[in-house]
Amino acid sequence: MRFTIDTELERIIVPDTFFNQIDKMNAVLKEHGSEGTEIIDYVQYIKKAIASAEKNAPVRKSDLKTLKKK
């Protein structure tokens, strides 16, 4: 899932499907017996993703083709 950080608006822009995708992940967790503490929070999900991304150097959009998913 890709996010956009808009420095002019000072906002994180998520895909239109973001909230539905998180809701689906939470539904799967509930279905498999997860407790309330394991439910995915929208904001915490973004914070965790940003923290992981900050460990790497910034790249241009044109360089994305050469990167491999972990």
Secondary structure as UniProt FT lines:
FT   STRAND          4..6
FT   TURN            7..10
FT   STRAND          11..13
FT   TURN            16..17
FT   HELIX           18..31
FT   TURN            32..33
FT   HELIX           36..38
FT   HELIX           42..53
FT   TURN            54..55
FT   HELIX           61..66
//
